[in-house]
Amino acid sequence: MDQYEHIFLKKSVDSKSIEFRGWANEQVTKAEKIFDNLRPFNKKRFRELFKKPVKTISGNLLMKELITRFNENYRGVKLKSKIHYRNTMNILEKFKKGLSILEITPDFLIEFETYLFNQGCSQTTVSSYMRDIRRVINYYRYEEKLLPDFYQYPFSRGGYKIATYIPEKLVLAENEIEKVISFNDFDSPEQEYALDIWKFLYRCGGINISDLVRMKWSNIHGDMIFFDRKKTETTRKNLKRQIPVSITPPLEESIEKVGVKTSPFIIGQINEEYTEQSFVNRVHKISSKMNARLGQLSKKMNLSVPLKLCTARDCFATTLRRADVSLDDIGICLGHSNSLVTRHYIGAMDNDRIKKIYSCIK
């Protein structure tokens, strides 16, 4: 108590007291920042973050350092997203080595955008890099507040606007989907299994392979399946809801064919002890093998669009649209927050439908 009074109340000016007082204030500031960012509060996680050494950021506020720090400290970033942020960091460094966040202005972003297009990047890729930059800037504006008061936000009204781009989607024709479903001329059991998994994805609401791999038998309730999308479990703060899937006779057939009853997971490709890294590695390995086999089947069936695991989602959405299901209802099945996102998964309008529309022009 005497020591506390000497150092903090009387504010002794000897060198040791000044040094200790400065260190204590740093610890308090660190604890306050961690507490402010930790929502909801978790005592165990607080201790982990508090014990973790804090990397200092140079006064130049270099983007390379800021993105690295963001990846390490922000818990809401998934492994796949961390890799994307690192890619953004690397291409920024390639464009301008030693880039400071203070140099990122609307004019800079326009120059960077031009550079990316000249490198052969698509609009979708360019927009994804820009969203990464915006997220990092917002993190240091509102969460770990490192930006000076004079900093001009480049994405404000009148500044740089990230393009919302929906590319023309090419999907299998209706008769081609029927051909895929009924196909039975396989060269190997592995080819057959790959197509069975594709049909499962298609019949189960066009889900992603990540969601199927971690889907459990406990997700089945009577004649329905309810599950959470892995893609949006940490990014969507509002309108969180489980995706409903009706177990139709075709889906029931898929479940019976590829289901592994001895595993808690329906297709039995992972175990309960999986980590985020092991999950990403496993899904990548499964996808690579199955897409290679689906590619072989695409050639055998002479399909207009290569068959991949991801095309099951496009085919599901387009099949519903061809059946005149509303965009809002399709969006609910896909787990989308609005119909604009849903449009991305729906194929281009059939030529016959376009001809029918134009037939009224006299």
ZIZI-V679185 format. One record per backbone hydrogen bond with DSSP energy under -1.0 kcal/mol. NH is the residue of the N-H (numbers start at 1). CO is the residue of the C=O. E is the energy in kcal/mol with one decimal. If there is no record, write none. Layout:
nh: (NH | NH)
co: (CO | CO)
e: (E | E)
This chain:
nh: (5 | 6 | 7 | 8 | 9 | 10 | 12 | 18 | 19 | 20 | 21 | 22 | 23 | 24 | 25 | 26 | 27 | 28 | 29 | 30 | 31 | 32 | 33 | 34 | 35 | 36 | 37 | 38 | 39 | 46 | 47 | 48 | 49 | 50 | 51 | 52 | 61 | 63 | 66 | 67 | 68 | 69 | 70 | 71 | 72 | 73 | 74 | 77 | 82 | 83 | 84 | 85 | 86 | 87 | 88 | 89 | 90 | 91 | 92 | 93 | 94 | 95 | 96 | 101 | 103 | 104 | 105 | 109 | 110 | 111 | 112 | 113 | 114 | 115 | 116 | 117 | 118 | 119 | 120 | 121 | 126 | 127 | 128 | 129 | 130 | 131 | 132 | 133 | 134 | 135 | 136 | 137 | 138 | 139 | 140 | 142 | 143 | 144 | 145 | 146 | 146 | 147 | 151 | 156 | 159 | 160 | 177 | 178 | 179 | 180 | 181 | 182 | 192 | 193 | 194 | 195 | 196 | 197 | 198 | 199 | 200 | 201 | 202 | 203 | 204 | 206 | 207 | 212 | 213 | 214 | 217 | 219 | 220 | 221 | 224 | 225 | 226 | 227 | 236 | 243 | 245 | 247 | 248 | 252 | 253 | 254 | 255 | 256 | 257 | 258 | 259 | 260 | 263 | 266 | 274 | 279 | 280 | 281 | 282 | 283 | 284 | 285 | 286 | 287 | 288 | 289 | 290 | 291 | 292 | 293 | 294 | 295 | 296 | 297 | 298 | 299 | 300 | 301 | 303 | 312 | 315 | 316 | 317 | 318 | 319 | 320 | 321 | 322 | 323 | 324 | 325 | 330 | 331 | 332 | 333 | 334 | 335 | 336 | 342 | 343 | 344 | 345 | 346 | 348 | 354 | 355 | 356 | 357 | 358 | 359 | 360 | 361)
co: (1 | 2 | 3 | 4 | 4 | 5 | 6 | 14 | 15 | 16 | 17 | 18 | 19 | 20 | 21 | 22 | 23 | 24 | 25 | 26 | 27 | 28 | 29 | 30 | 31 | 32 | 33 | 34 | 37 | 42 | 43 | 44 | 45 | 46 | 47 | 48 | 58 | 99 | 62 | 63 | 64 | 65 | 66 | 67 | 68 | 69 | 70 | 74 | 78 | 79 | 80 | 81 | 82 | 83 | 84 | 85 | 86 | 87 | 88 | 89 | 90 | 91 | 92 | 61 | 100 | 101 | 103 | 105 | 106 | 107 | 108 | 109 | 110 | 111 | 112 | 113 | 114 | 115 | 117 | 116 | 122 | 123 | 124 | 125 | 126 | 127 | 128 | 129 | 130 | 131 | 132 | 133 | 134 | 135 | 136 | 138 | 139 | 139 | 143 | 140 | 144 | 140 | 148 | 153 | 156 | 154 | 173 | 174 | 175 | 176 | 177 | 178 | 188 | 189 | 190 | 191 | 192 | 193 | 194 | 195 | 196 | 197 | 198 | 199 | 200 | 201 | 201 | 208 | 209 | 210 | 264 | 216 | 217 | 224 | 221 | 245 | 219 | 243 | 232 | 227 | 225 | 223 | 246 | 248 | 249 | 250 | 251 | 252 | 253 | 254 | 255 | 266 | 260 | 215 | 271 | 275 | 276 | 277 | 278 | 279 | 280 | 281 | 282 | 283 | 284 | 285 | 286 | 287 | 288 | 289 | 290 | 291 | 292 | 293 | 294 | 295 | 296 | 297 | 298 | 309 | 311 | 312 | 313 | 314 | 315 | 316 | 317 | 318 | 319 | 321 | 320 | 326 | 327 | 328 | 329 | 330 | 331 | 331 | 338 | 339 | 341 | 342 | 343 | 169 | 350 | 351 | 352 | 353 | 354 | 355 | 357 | 358)
e: (-2.5 | -2.3 | -2.4 | -3.1 | -1.0 | -3.2 | -1.9 | -2.3 | -2.4 | -2.5 | -2.5 | -2.1 | -2.1 | -2.6 | -2.1 | -1.8 | -1.9 | -2.1 | -2.4 | -2.5 | -2.5 | -2.4 | -2.2 | -2.2 | -2.5 | -2.2 | -1.8 | -1.4 | -1.2 | -2.5 | -2.1 | -2.0 | -2.5 | -2.4 | -2.2 | -1.1 | -2.0 | -2.9 | -2.5 | -2.9 | -1.5 | -2.4 | -2.4 | -2.5 | -1.7 | -2.6 | -2.5 | -1.2 | -2.5 | -1.9 | -1.5 | -2.7 | -2.2 | -2.0 | -2.3 | -2.6 | -2.5 | -2.3 | -2.0 | -2.2 | -2.0 | -2.0 | -3.0 | -2.8 | -1.5 | -1.2 | -1.2 | -2.4 | -1.8 | -2.1 | -2.7 | -2.4 | -2.1 | -2.2 | -2.3 | -2.3 | -2.2 | -1.2 | -1.5 | -2.3 | -2.5 | -2.6 | -1.7 | -2.0 | -2.1 | -2.2 | -1.6 | -2.1 | -2.5 | -2.4 | -2.2 | -2.4 | -2.6 | -1.9 | -1.8 | -2.7 | -1.8 | -2.0 | -1.1 | -1.4 | -1.3 | -1.3 | -1.6 | -1.1 | -2.8 | -2.7 | -2.1 | -1.7 | -1.7 | -2.4 | -2.5 | -1.9 | -1.6 | -2.5 | -2.2 | -2.1 | -2.3 | -2.3 | -2.0 | -2.7 | -2.0 | -2.5 | -2.5 | -2.8 | -1.7 | -1.6 | -1.1 | -1.8 | -2.7 | -1.5 | -2.0 | -1.7 | -1.7 | -3.2 | -1.4 | -2.6 | -2.3 | -1.5 | -1.7 | -3.4 | -2.3 | -2.6 | -1.5 | -2.9 | -2.0 | -1.8 | -2.6 | -2.3 | -1.8 | -2.4 | -1.9 | -3.3 | -1.6 | -2.4 | -1.5 | -2.4 | -2.4 | -2.4 | -2.2 | -2.7 | -2.3 | -2.2 | -2.6 | -2.9 | -2.3 | -2.0 | -2.6 | -2.8 | -1.6 | -1.7 | -2.7 | -2.0 | -1.4 | -1.9 | -2.1 | -1.5 | -1.8 | -2.3 | -2.0 | -1.2 | -2.7 | -2.1 | -2.3 | -2.5 | -2.4 | -2.0 | -2.0 | -2.7 | -1.0 | -2.0 | -2.4 | -2.4 | -2.7 | -1.7 | -1.8 | -2.0 | -1.2 | -2.8 | -1.1 | -1.9 | -1.0 | -1.7 | -1.2 | -2.4 | -2.1 | -2.7 | -2.0 | -2.2 | -2.5 | -1.1 | -1.1 | -1.8)
